[in-house]
Amino acid sequence: MTTSLSSSLHDAHERTQLTSNNQFELMLFRLGEAPDSERRELFGINVFKVREILVMPKITGIANAPPQVLGVANIRGQIIPVIDLPAMVGCTPKRGHNILMVTEYARTTQAFAVEEVDEIVRLDWTDVLAAEGNGGDLVTSIAKLNGDTEDCRLIQVLDVEQILRNVMPGNKEETALEEAGDAVVLPQGTIVLAADDSPVARMMIEQGLGAMGVSFVMTKTGQEAWDRLQTIEAEAQAEGRTALDKVAVVLTDLEMPVMDGFTLTRNIKQDPRFKSIPVVIHSSLTGTTNEAHVQSVGADAYVAKFMASELAAALRQVIHH
């Protein structure tokens, strides 16, 4: 890992400033040759999720581990599972598993073996498009590296939620639903307006809100949620009411194409029509720095994915605040 890449990775303060402009940084890496091709495509992951990058350490195999788990590594005294990312996406790493990306996701730590790390690039979320309908359930979005030029490089942004669920499915969803507790009672006639770009995340949110007895509308990006909020406000005005009479809470992810959750939250809190609507951030971007930054953009609460009991508690708190 180069010095410039290392210093860029750890400049958390500068990175948090990007969110005020609907921007973020993407770590680019390669996994080897794509199926039926000699092309070595670029993949990406939000730098906020990456704790550190290491030359591949010693891996200890684990008995009866899932096939995509290479084993575990001892990283600074912490035993961390190592996922074979090329195997997950069907690539062949002709140059070997050379690099380990240690990530923090939903208050858990895991590592991904990759062929090589390329660079860190700064992007606007408007240059990131949802990948749904374009095949591949492990890719949540496509980033355009050089804007709208014909020779722009396309980066596949991986859906970490889906990858981890595929590797270690367990019964977390069922457990989470049982932990949701008593029904969450919304003011009569209101809904939760939710936004998340990951299909598996939306499924789990829908299951969780359903278990809580909550009426909701699900959207796929911050822009879609913002547009829906405008529509709801127009309908409310026609009825002599306000958006707060129809939307009890906005529940949003942070990483989303076109408009991220930081920008969505800021738009809501800076608009007199919507600022009284509580916003709950529901994100896998955990860690002290990220959670503190969430508060700075005006969110009313922060919940790590997928903690159903915490989500239910946060909804009750902001609704009755």
TORVEXVEX-452309 format. One line per 2 residues: number of its first residue (from 1); for each residue x, y, z of N, C-alpha, C. Coordinates in pm, whole numbers, plus 50000, padded with zeros to 5 digits. Example, Ala and Ser with C-alpha at 12.3 -4.5 7.8 and 13.67 -1.06 7.14 Angstrom:
<sites>
1) 51319/49431/50780/51230/49550/50780/51320/49670/50780 ~ 51285/49775/50708/51367/49894/50714/51290/50003/50787
</sites>
This chain:
<sites>
1) 50085/49880/50000/50000/50000/50000/50088/50124/50000 ~ 50064/50218/49910/50148/50336/49900/50120/50431/50016
3) 50219/50520/50043/50203/50617/50151/50083/50707/50125 ~ 50069/50753/49999/49958/50843/49966/49825/50775/49985
5) 49816/50647/49949/49691/50573/49967/49663/50555/50114 ~ 49766/50523/50192/49749/50503/50336/49702/50630/50404
7) 49766/50745/50373/49728/50870/50438/49588/50912/50396 ~ 49553/50886/50270/49419/50922/50222/49314/50840/50294
9) 49345/50713/50318/49250/50624/50384/49219/50671/50525 ~ 49314/50730/50593/49294/50763/50733/49257/50909/50758
11) 49239/50987/50652/49201/51127/50671/49050/51137/50687 ~ 49001/51091/50802/48856/51083/50825/48791/51219/50826
13) 48860/51319/50883/48799/51452/50893/48770/51509/50754 ~ 48871/51500/50666/48850/51552/50530/48738/51477/50460
15) 48733/51347/50484/48632/51265/50415/48490/51302/50460 ~ 48474/51333/50588/48340/51369/50635/48294/51500/50574
17) 48390/51587/50537/48352/51714/50475/48291/51693/50337 ~ 48327/51583/50271/48275/51556/50137/48123/51540/50138
19) 48071/51487/50247/47928/51457/50251/47843/51583/50244 ~ 47903/51698/50272/47825/51822/50262/47802/51861/50116
21) 47873/51793/50024/47857/51822/49881/47806/51702/49804 ~ 47741/51607/49871/47690/51487/49807/47802/51410/49737
23) 47921/51411/49800/48036/51340/49745/48082/51231/49841 ~ 48166/51142/49790/48224/51037/49874/48350/50987/49806
25) 48425/50901/49875/48544/50843/49816/48528/50693/49803 ~ 48574/50642/49690/48558/50501/49656/48696/50439/49643
27) 48718/50328/49712/48843/50254/49695/48825/50156/49581 ~ 48913/50165/49482/48906/50079/49365/49003/49963/49380
29) 48958/49845/49340/49043/49727/49349/49008/49630/49237 ~ 49096/49534/49215/49075/49433/49111/49073/49294/49173
31) 48994/49207/49112/48976/49072/49165/49028/48964/49071 ~ 49086/49006/48957/49135/48909/48860/49052/48914/48733
33) 49065/48811/48652/48998/48808/48524/48852/48768/48540 ~ 48767/48841/48467/48624/48812/48472/48594/48680/48400
35) 48480/48615/48431/48444/48489/48365/48439/48506/48213 ~ 48497/48408/48140/48497/48407/47993/48560/48532/47935
37) 48658/48588/48006/48720/48712/47960/48857/48726/48025 ~ 48946/48799/47958/49075/48830/48018/49077/48970/48078
39) 48959/49035/48080/48950/49169/48135/48955/49166/48288 ~ 49029/49259/48342/49039/49272/48488/48959/49395/48528
41) 48831/49374/48554/48739/49485/48581/48771/49551/48716 ~ 48730/49677/48726/48746/49751/48851/48621/49737/48937
43) 48644/49715/49066/48536/49711/49164/48562/49821/49267 ~ 48459/49856/49343/48475/49962/49441/48401/49936/49571
45) 48451/49999/49678/48384/49997/49807/48405/50134/49871 ~ 48302/50183/49938/48310/50313/50005/48424/50312/50107
47) 48512/50413/50098/48628/50418/50188/48585/50423/50335 ~ 48466/50478/50362/48416/50483/50500/48411/50344/50563
49) 48395/50240/50479/48384/50104/50533/48520/50040/50558 ~ 48626/50096/50499/48757/50031/50503/48838/50080/50622
51) 48878/49985/50706/48958/50020/50824/49106/50027/50790 ~ 49154/49928/50715/49294/49930/50674/49316/49833/50557
53) 49429/49854/50489/49470/49771/50377/49605/49709/50412 ~ 49616/49577/50395/49738/49507/50434/49788/49417/50320
55) 49920/49398/50313/49972/49288/50234/49922/49160/50298 ~ 49882/49062/50217/49816/48942/50269/49897/48876/50381
57) 49840/48869/50502/49908/48804/50615/49886/48652/50609 ~ 49935/48583/50709/49913/48439/50717/49765/48412/50745
59) 49706/48320/50669/49567/48283/50686/49561/48143/50748 ~ 49481/48127/50851/49461/47997/50914/49327/47940/50872
61) 49330/47823/50808/49206/47761/50764/49120/47719/50882 ~ 48988/47726/50863/48894/47691/50969/48812/47570/50924
63) 48803/47469/51010/48728/47349/50976/48582/47381/50947 ~ 48531/47324/50840/48389/47335/50804/48345/47479/50776
65) 48439/47564/50734/48404/47702/50700/48330/47704/50567 ~ 48248/47806/50542/48185/47820/50411/48291/47824/50302
67) 48259/47776/50180/48360/47766/50074/48426/47898/50035 ~ 48354/48011/50055/48413/48140/50017/48495/48204/50130
69) 48508/48133/50243/48588/48184/50354/48723/48114/50352 ~ 48830/48192/50331/48964/48134/50323/49013/48087/50460
71) 48961/48148/50566/49003/48117/50701/48996/48241/50786 ~ 49086/48253/50883/49090/48371/50969/49232/48425/50972
73) 49243/48554/51002/49374/48618/51017/49379/48688/51151 ~ 49497/48691/51210/49518/48761/51336/49568/48902/51303
75) 49477/48999/51312/49511/49138/51279/49514/49219/51408 ~ 49633/49251/51453/49652/49330/51575/49577/49269/51695
77) 49586/49136/51705/49525/49068/51818/49378/49033/51799 ~ 49319/49074/51687/49178/49044/51661/49170/48935/51554
79) 49094/48830/51581/49077/48721/51485/48963/48757/51390 ~ 48996/48771/51262/48901/48825/51164/48880/48725/51051
81) 48754/48695/51014/48731/48605/50901/48773/48670/50770 ~ 48832/48590/50682/48881/48638/50553/48796/48578/50442
83) 48728/48665/50366/48638/48622/50260/48710/48631/50126 ~ 48696/48525/50047/48757/48518/49913/48667/48596/49817
85) 48695/48725/49800/48608/48809/49718/48611/48770/49570 ~ 48726/48736/49512/48723/48689/49372/48631/48570/49353
87) 48634/48475/49446/48547/48357/49434/48400/48397/49442 ~ 48369/48498/49524/48231/48543/49538/48175/48596/49406
89) 48257/48668/49330/48206/48730/49206/48245/48651/49082 ~ 48314/48538/49099/48346/48453/48985/48469/48494/48908
91) 48557/48573/48968/48680/48614/48901/48795/48519/48935 ~ 48895/48516/48846/49013/48433/48868/49135/48522/48891
93) 49187/48526/49012/49302/48613/49042/49432/48551/48994 ~ 49470/48577/48869/49591/48517/48812/49716/48560/48888
95) 49711/48675/48953/49827/48725/49027/49822/48691/49175 ~ 49718/48616/49216/49707/48573/49355/49625/48665/49444
97) 49595/48617/49564/49528/48699/49665/49636/48777/49740 ~ 49666/48895/49692/49782/48968/49743/49750/49067/49855
99) 49628/49118/49855/49593/49228/49945/49474/49190/50032 ~ 49475/49236/50156/49364/49214/50249/49301/49349/50282
101) 49172/49365/50252/49098/49485/50290/49020/49453/50417 ~ 49054/49519/50527/48984/49500/50654/48872/49603/50661
103) 48749/49558/50678/48635/49649/50675/48554/49640/50804 ~ 48486/49752/50832/48390/49756/50944/48252/49775/50885
105) 48165/49684/50918/48031/49685/50861/47932/49645/50969 ~ 47835/49735/50995/47729/49706/51092/47787/49654/51224
107) 47890/49722/51274/47954/49689/51402/48020/49553/51403 ~ 48052/49501/51286/48130/49377/51277/48254/49407/51193
109) 48357/49326/51211/48480/49341/51134/48504/49215/51054 ~ 48538/49232/50927/48570/49120/50840/48673/49169/50740
111) 48738/49074/50671/48840/49110/50573/48810/49044/50439 ~ 48843/49115/50333/48823/49064/50198/48958/49049/50129
113) 48985/48928/50078/49105/48905/50000/49081/48952/49857 ~ 49171/49036/49804/49158/49086/49667/49293/49071/49598
115) 49291/49085/49464/49415/49070/49388/49505/49192/49406 ~ 49448/49311/49390/49527/49433/49411/49436/49551/49435
117) 49486/49650/49507/49415/49776/49527/49469/49877/49427 ~ 49380/49949/49362/49418/50040/49254/49444/50181/49305
119) 49338/50248/49352/49350/50386/49399/49223/50426/49473 ~ 49225/50543/49532/49106/50602/49592/49065/50719/49505
121) 48937/50721/49465/48886/50829/49380/48772/50901/49451 ~ 48760/51029/49421/48653/51112/49477/48543/51126/49373
123) 48419/51099/49413/48307/51099/49318/48189/51176/49376 ~ 48105/51223/49287/47976/51279/49325/47873/51166/49315
125) 47781/51161/49411/47681/51054/49408/47593/51062/49282 ~ 47588/51177/49216/47510/51185/49092/47577/51107/48978
127) 47706/51071/48996/47775/50988/48897/47764/50839/48928 ~ 47678/50806/49024/47658/50667/49063/47514/50629/49032
129) 47497/50523/48956/47364/50481/48912/47329/50346/48973 ~ 47203/50328/49007/47157/50199/49061/47181/50089/48959
131) 47226/49973/49006/47259/49862/48916/47144/49766/48895 ~ 47035/49784/48969/46923/49690/48956/46871/49685/48814
133) 46843/49563/48768/46795/49546/48632/46909/49526/48533 ~ 47033/49540/48579/47149/49521/48491/47224/49393/48523
135) 47158/49301/48594/47219/49173/48624/47314/49182/48743 ~ 47339/49068/48808/47436/49063/48916/47383/49114/49048
137) 47344/49022/49137/47284/49066/49264/47388/49107/49367 ~ 47518/49097/49332/47622/49138/49425/47669/49281/49401
139) 47614/49346/49299/47652/49482/49264/47534/49575/49293 ~ 47554/49672/49382/47445/49761/49420/47435/49881/49328
141) 47549/49925/49268/47546/50041/49181/47666/50042/49088 ~ 47659/50127/48985/47767/50145/48889/47812/50290/48896
143) 47941/50310/48919/47997/50445/48926/48067/50479/48795 ~ 48042/50600/48745/48106/50649/48623/48225/50735/48663
145) 48346/50689/48629/48466/50753/48681/48498/50885/48614 ~ 48466/50898/48486/48495/51023/48415/48368/51092/48368
147) 48268/51094/48453/48143/51161/48419/48070/51093/48305 ~ 48017/51173/48211/47935/51119/48105/48009/51101/47973
149) 48142/51102/47975/48216/51083/47852/48203/50939/47804 ~ 48219/50920/47672/48202/50787/47615/48310/50690/47663
151) 48428/50743/47697/48537/50656/47740/48548/50647/47892 ~ 48440/50683/47962/48444/50678/48108/48460/50534/48157
153) 48532/50519/48266/48548/50387/48326/48428/50358/48416 ~ 48377/50237/48408/48264/50197/48491/48314/50111/48606
155) 48276/50150/48727/48319/50079/48848/48199/50007/48908 ~ 48215/49879/48937/48108/49803/49002/48120/49818/49154
157) 48020/49882/49214/48020/49902/49359/47949/49783/49423 ~ 48023/49709/49503/47971/49583/49556/47871/49604/49670
159) 47772/49515/49675/47670/49517/49779/47719/49431/49896 ~ 47780/49496/49994/47840/49422/50106/47734/49346/50184
161) 47614/49407/50199/47506/49339/50270/47477/49202/50207 ~ 47466/49202/50074/47432/49078/50003/47547/48978/50011
163) 47670/49026/49998/47786/48937/50001/47796/48866/50137 ~ 47786/48944/50244/47798/48883/50377/47682/48788/50406
165) 47565/48822/50356/47449/48734/50377/47468/48603/50301 ~ 47527/48611/50180/47550/48490/50102/47656/48400/50166
167) 47759/48464/50222/47869/48386/50280/47830/48326/50413 ~ 47767/48408/50497/47730/48363/50632/47583/48393/50657
169) 47493/48315/50595/47350/48348/50603/47293/48343/50743 ~ 47320/48235/50818/47268/48224/50955/47118/48247/50960
171) 47070/48289/51077/46926/48317/51094/46909/48455/51156 ~ 46994/48549/51114/46992/48683/51174/46858/48752/51151
173) 46801/48732/51029/46676/48802/51001/46566/48757/51096 ~ 46555/48624/51113/46450/48573/51201/46471/48621/51344
175) 46597/48615/51391/46627/48661/51526/46592/48809/51541 ~ 46627/48886/51438/46602/49030/51443/46453/49059/51454
177) 46374/48982/51378/46230/49005/51381/46174/48976/51520 ~ 46223/48870/51581/46177/48835/51715/46216/48942/51817
179) 46329/49010/51789/46378/49110/51883/46311/49246/51866 ~ 46227/49260/51765/46167/49390/51738/46078/49436/51854
181) 46025/49339/51927/45945/49375/52044/45802/49412/52009 ~ 45740/49492/52097/45600/49531/52077/45585/49616/51951
183) 45462/49625/51904/45433/49705/51786/45472/49851/51809 ~ 45518/49915/51702/45547/50058/51705/45423/50131/51655
185) 45368/50217/51738/45243/50284/51703/45272/50421/51642 ~ 45239/50437/51515/45255/50566/51448/45131/50650/51468
187) 45145/50783/51458/45025/50867/51459/44930/50823/51347 ~ 44803/50830/51372/44704/50778/51277/44721/50841/51139
189) 44718/50757/51038/44725/50804/50901/44864/50834/50851 ~ 44967/50803/50929/45104/50832/50887/45179/50705/50849
191) 45293/50726/50782/45378/50616/50738/45524/50644/50775 ~ 45607/50542/50760/45752/50559/50761/45795/50562/50615
193) 45867/50667/50575/45923/50676/50440/46067/50628/50448 ~ 46096/50513/50383/46227/50450/50395/46302/50454/50262
195) 46435/50460/50271/46520/50463/50151/46643/50377/50173 ~ 46667/50283/50078/46788/50200/50081/46809/50143/49942
197) 46933/50144/49895/46959/50099/49758/46988/49950/49747 ~ 47013/49884/49860/47045/49741/49856/46917/49657/49861
199) 46896/49568/49763/46775/49485/49765/46761/49402/49891 ~ 46872/49342/49939/46862/49259/50059/46833/49346/50181
201) 46888/49468/50183/46860/49558/50295/46713/49600/50293 ~ 46661/49630/50175/46519/49667/50166/46429/49553/50212
203) 46465/49431/50174/46386/49316/50217/46384/49305/50369 ~ 46501/49322/50432/46509/49309/50576/46438/49424/50648
205) 46448/49545/50590/46377/49659/50648/46226/49637/50640 ~ 46181/49591/50523/46038/49566/50506/45988/49460/50604
207) 46068/49354/50624/46030/49251/50720/46026/49307/50862 ~ 46128/49387/50895/46134/49445/51030/46019/49540/51057
209) 45992/49632/50964/45883/49728/50983/45748/49655/50985 ~ 45737/49552/50901/45614/49473/50901/45592/49405/51036
211) 45701/49352/51094/45690/49286/51225/45651/49385/51334 ~ 45689/49512/51315/45655/49616/51412/45514/49670/51391
213) 45448/49626/51284/45313/49673/51256/45308/49813/51199 ~ 45416/49852/51130/45431/49988/51080/45395/49995/50932
215) 45315/50095/50894/45290/50122/50752/45409/50199/50696 ~ 45452/50163/50574/45572/50228/50520/45565/50237/50368
217) 45646/50327/50314/45670/50337/50171/45820/50321/50151 ~ 45861/50229/50064/46003/50202/50044/46052/50265/49914
219) 46166/50333/49920/46228/50389/49801/46372/50337/49790 ~ 46435/50358/49672/46564/50296/49645/46682/50392/49650
221) 46656/50523/49651/46764/50621/49658/46718/50741/49740 ~ 46814/50824/49781/46777/50947/49850/46697/51039/49761
223) 46731/51041/49632/46657/51126/49538/46512/51081/49526 ~ 46492/50949/49519/46355/50897/49508/46275/50930/49634
225) 46339/50920/49751/46271/50954/49876/46238/51103/49881 ~ 46332/51186/49837/46310/51330/49835/46195/51367/49741
227) 46192/51304/49623/46084/51330/49527/45949/51284/49585 ~ 45950/51169/49652/45825/51118/49711/45776/51212/49820
229) 45869/51269/49895/45832/51363/50001/45766/51488/49942 ~ 45816/51534/49828/45755/51650/49761/45611/51618/49720
231) 45593/51497/49666/45459/51455/49623/45363/51446/49742 ~ 45411/51390/49851/45329/51376/49971/45290/51515/50025
233) 45386/51609/50022/45359/51744/50069/45252/51811/49983 ~ 45260/51792/49851/45161/51852/49760/45022/51794/49788
235) 45015/51664/49811/44887/51600/49843/44834/51651/49976 ~ 44923/51667/50072/44881/51715/50204/44827/51858/50196
237) 44894/51943/50121/44850/52082/50105/44711/52088/50044 ~ 44686/52001/49945/44555/51999/49880/44446/51960/49978
239) 44485/51890/50085/44389/51847/50187/44389/51942/50307 ~ 44466/52049/50296/44473/52143/50408/44556/52091/50524
241) 44650/52000/50493/44735/51942/50598/44882/51963/50562 ~ 44971/51904/50641/45115/51916/50616/45176/51778/50595
243) 45302/51776/50551/45370/51650/50530/45382/51571/50661 ~ 45397/51641/50774/45407/51573/50903/45280/51497/50938
245) 45166/51539/50880/45041/51466/50902/45038/51333/50827 ~ 45134/51316/50735/45136/51195/50653/45261/51110/50672
247) 45372/51174/50711/45500/51103/50729/45544/51117/50873 ~ 45547/51006/50945/45586/51010/51087/45738/51015/51102
249) 45809/50942/51015/45955/50930/51023/46010/50905/50883 ~ 46128/50960/50855/46206/50920/50738/46320/50832/50787
251) 46328/50712/50730/46431/50614/50766/46522/50597/50645 ~ 46649/50636/50658/46734/50638/50539/46870/50573/50561
253) 46915/50505/50457/47053/50458/50448/47142/50578/50418 ~ 47273/50561/50426/47365/50671/50392/47420/50657/50251
255) 47468/50537/50215/47528/50516/50083/47419/50484/49981 ~ 47389/50579/49894/47289/50556/49790/47325/50635/49666
257) 47300/50577/49548/47331/50650/49425/47243/50773/49408 ~ 47289/50865/49326/47224/50991/49289/47224/51090/49407
259) 47158/51054/49518/47158/51139/49638/47179/51051/49760 ~ 47282/51081/49838/47309/50998/49956/47222/51040/50074
261) 47231/50962/50183/47148/50989/50300/47186/51115/50374 ~ 47314/51154/50368/47356/51280/50429/47283/51397/50364
263) 47283/51398/50230/47219/51507/50156/47068/51505/50176 ~ 47009/51387/50175/46864/51376/50199/46829/51434/50335
265) 46905/51396/50438/46880/51446/50574/46893/51598/50580 ~ 47001/51650/50520/47022/51794/50519/46909/51866/50447
267) 46864/51812/50332/46753/51873/50258/46627/51881/50343 ~ 46599/51774/50415/46478/51769/50498/46488/51871/50611
269) 46603/51872/50680/46617/51956/50798/46632/52105/50765 ~ 46668/52136/50641/46682/52276/50602/46558/52331/50533
271) 46457/52247/50514/46335/52288/50445/46225/52311/50550 ~ 46169/52431/50560/46066/52459/50660/45947/52365/50651
273) 45920/52312/50533/45805/52221/50517/45828/52086/50584 ~ 45954/52047/50597/45984/51910/50641/46068/51900/50767
275) 46123/52011/50815/46225/52003/50920/46174/51940/51050 ~ 46042/51940/51071/45988/51881/51193/45969/51729/51181
277) 45992/51674/51060/45981/51528/51043/46109/51463/51095 ~ 46099/51370/51190/46219/51303/51241/46288/51222/51131
279) 46421/51223/51133/46500/51142/51040/46585/51044/51121 ~ 46571/50916/51089/46653/50812/51152/46746/50754/51046
281) 46876/50760/51073/46975/50701/50984/46988/50553/51018 ~ 46981/50468/50916/46990/50323/50933/47101/50277/50839
283) 47221/50254/50893/47336/50236/50804/47434/50134/50855 ~ 47511/50076/50760/47621/49987/50796/47749/50064/50820
285) 47748/50195/50796/47866/50279/50821/47875/50310/50970 ~ 47927/50215/51045/47936/50233/51190/48075/50283/51228
287) 48096/50302/51356/48221/50358/51405/48196/50497/51463 ~ 48278/50537/51560/48257/50661/51633/48252/50782/51541
289) 48347/50790/51447/48355/50906/51358/48230/50918/51273 ~ 48190/50806/51212/48073/50808/51125/47947/50842/51204
291) 47929/50783/51321/47807/50805/51398/47799/50949/51448 ~ 47914/51008/51482/47914/51148/51525/47879/51239/51408
293) 47930/51205/51290/47902/51288/51173/47755/51285/51135 ~ 47693/51169/51156/47549/51156/51129/47471/51259/51210
295) 47508/51275/51336/47439/51372/51422/47459/51515/51371 ~ 47577/51541/51314/47609/51677/51272/47524/51724/51154
297) 47471/51631/51074/47388/51673/50960/47241/51689/50999 ~ 47210/51667/51128/47075/51695/51175/46984/51576/51195
299) 47038/51454/51180/46954/51336/51201/46911/51328/51348 ~ 46792/51272/51369/46738/51261/51505/46785/51136/51577
301) 46827/51034/51500/46875/50910/51562/46958/50833/51460 ~ 47040/50743/51512/47126/50659/51428/47112/50515/51475
303) 47091/50423/51381/47079/50281/51414/47166/50202/51317 ~ 47248/50110/51370/47329/50024/51286/47243/49913/51226
305) 47268/49879/51100/47201/49764/51040/47255/49637/51106 ~ 47176/49533/51125/47029/49529/51120/46983/49497/51260
307) 46980/49594/51344/46944/49575/51484/46797/49610/51503 ~ 46709/49512/51488/46565/49539/51489/46519/49601/51620
309) 46575/49553/51732/46532/49607/51862/46573/49754/51875 ~ 46695/49787/51827/46740/49927/51833/46660/50015/51738
311) 46625/49960/51622/46545/50037/51527/46408/50066/51584 ~ 46346/49965/51644/46214/49985/51704/46222/50089/51816
313) 46326/50081/51899/46343/50176/52008/46363/50318/51955 ~ 46443/50331/51847/46467/50463/51790/46339/50522/51731
315) 46260/50439/51663/46133/50488/51606/46040/50536/51717 ~ 46029/50458/51824/45943/50499/51935/45989/50632/51995
317) 46122/50644/52008/46178/50765/52071/46148/50890/51988 ~ 46176/50885/51857/46160/51006/51776/46012/51040/51751
319) 45928/50937/51749/45785/50962/51726/45723/51033/51846 ~ 45764/50994/51965/45703/51046/52087/45788/51154/52153
321) 45890/51202/52080/45980/51304/52137/45907/51436/52157
</sites>
